[in-house]
């Protein structure tokens, strides 16, 4: 099993470590963070937490 999975894992690892891929991964990470922030903001606007009854 290790021999079968070794070659694809080596190719994927080499692709992730290449200088060109690091920029692409940075952009993907930045987009993911931006989407998360937009989702959080959208949730707060549409469904604000109810105020506690005092």
C-alpha positions as a Markdown table, in Angstrom:
| # | Residue | x | y | z |
|---|---|---|---|---|
| 1 | Unk | 0.0 | 0.0 | 0.0 |
| 2 | Unk | 2.9 | 2.4 | 0.8 |
| 3 | Unk | 4.4 | 1.8 | -2.6 |
| 4 | Unk | 1.1 | 2.5 | -4.4 |
| 5 | Unk | 0.4 | 5.7 | -2.4 |
| 6 | Unk | 4.1 | 6.9 | -2.4 |
| 7 | Unk | 4.3 | 8.1 | -6.0 |
| 8 | Unk | 1.1 | 10.3 | -6.0 |
| 9 | Unk | 2.0 | 11.7 | -2.6 |
| 10 | Unk | 5.4 | 12.6 | -3.8 |
| 11 | Unk | 4.0 | 14.4 | -6.8 |
| 12 | Unk | 1.4 | 16.3 | -4.7 |
| 13 | Unk | 4.1 | 17.3 | -2.2 |
| 14 | Unk | 6.5 | 18.5 | -4.9 |
| 15 | Unk | 3.7 | 20.5 | -6.4 |
| 16 | Unk | 2.9 | 22.2 | -3.1 |
| 17 | Unk | 6.5 | 23.1 | -2.4 |
| 18 | Unk | 7.3 | 24.6 | -5.7 |
| 19 | Unk | 7.7 | 28.4 | -5.7 |
| 20 | Unk | 4.8 | 28.9 | -8.2 |
| 21 | Unk | 2.4 | 26.9 | -6.1 |
| 22 | Unk | 3.1 | 28.8 | -2.9 |
| 23 | Unk | 1.7 | 32.0 | -4.5 |
| 24 | Unk | -1.4 | 30.1 | -5.6 |
| 25 | Unk | -1.9 | 28.6 | -2.2 |
| 26 | Unk | -1.6 | 32.0 | -0.6 |
| 27 | Unk | -4.3 | 33.4 | -2.9 |
| 28 | Unk | -6.6 | 30.4 | -2.1 |
| 29 | Unk | -6.0 | 30.9 | 1.6 |
| 30 | Unk | -6.7 | 34.7 | 1.3 |
| 31 | Unk | -10.0 | 33.9 | -0.6 |
| 32 | Unk | -11.0 | 31.4 | 2.0 |
| 33 | Unk | -10.4 | 33.9 | 4.8 |
| 34 | Unk | -12.3 | 36.6 | 3.0 |
| 35 | Unk | -15.3 | 34.3 | 2.4 |
| 36 | Unk | -15.3 | 33.3 | 6.0 |
| 37 | Unk | -15.3 | 37.0 | 7.2 |
| 38 | Unk | -18.1 | 37.8 | 4.7 |
| 39 | Unk | -20.1 | 34.9 | 5.9 |
| 40 | Unk | -19.7 | 35.9 | 9.6 |
| 41 | Unk | -20.7 | 39.5 | 8.8 |
| 42 | Unk | -23.7 | 38.4 | 6.8 |
| 43 | Unk | -24.8 | 36.1 | 9.6 |
| 44 | Unk | -24.5 | 39.0 | 12.1 |
| 45 | Unk | -26.5 | 41.3 | 9.9 |
| 46 | Unk | -29.4 | 38.9 | 9.1 |
| 47 | Unk | -29.6 | 37.1 | 12.4 |
| 48 | Unk | -28.3 | 39.4 | 15.2 |
| 49 | Unk | -28.2 | 37.8 | 18.7 |
| 50 | Unk | -31.4 | 38.6 | 20.6 |
| 51 | Unk | -31.0 | 41.0 | 23.5 |
| 52 | Unk | -31.4 | 39.3 | 26.9 |
| 53 | Unk | -34.5 | 40.3 | 28.8 |
| 54 | Unk | -33.6 | 42.1 | 32.0 |
